[in-house]
Structure formats: C-alpha cells, structure tokens
C-alpha cells in the first residue's frame, strides 16, 4: 500500500554533490576508474580523477579512483536509476579491462620484438 511518500530506496540522490547519500548497491571497486582513470573521470564528472595526470600523484590516484570512484560518480553526475548507473559502470569496467589487456599484449610483443632485433645485431 502506498502512503504517497517516497521511501529511502526510491529517492534518487545522484548528482547532488559530495554530501549526497550513496545507495549500498553503488559502493564497491570500480575497474573502469582504475584502468581508465582520467578518461573515466571526465565521463563521470569526477574531476578529482584528473589528478592522475600529475606526476607522482598519478601513481596513487587509480587506486583511489578504484576504491571511491563509483561513489563519486554517483554523487557528481545525475543518473536515472541505480540500474542505469550499474549498467554504465559495467561498460566502463569492460572497456577498462580491454584497454589494459591490449596495452599489456602490445608491450609484451614490442619487448619481444626489440629483444629479437637486439639478438640479430640490429
């Protein structure tokens, strides 16, 4: 029975800033923020993520973004629902892992090719 009032679960607090409540379904590790750092930060209006572009700070920030990124993205950008938010973050995570894997493979192949050239005297 509805009494005309919104329950806490139905209140959308996204985009309301750093003091906005974050639903439990939002909290957790964010692979998209970890792997795509500043790109993810721009896409999610989480400007603190741009600190990854600063030397030395940039080494720590992916871990901070991985740990707090989902909460910050909820607070900094308006989302239609928790479900939409989770679907979008899942895509960020997927592409973050893909980009990491491609960079890893290219780095490995490049290194192997360089070793091959060195052993051939070139």
QUICOR-V593014 format. One record per run of one state. SS is the DSSP state (a for helix, b for strand, c for the rest). FROM is the first residue (numbers start at 0). LEN is the number of residues. If there is no record, write none. Layout:
BEGIN
SS | FROM | LEN
SS | FROM | LEN
END
This chain:
BEGIN
c | 0 | 7
a | 7 | 3
c | 10 | 20
a | 30 | 13
c | 43 | 3
a | 46 | 7
c | 53 | 3
a | 56 | 20
c | 76 | 5
a | 81 | 38
c | 119 | 3
END
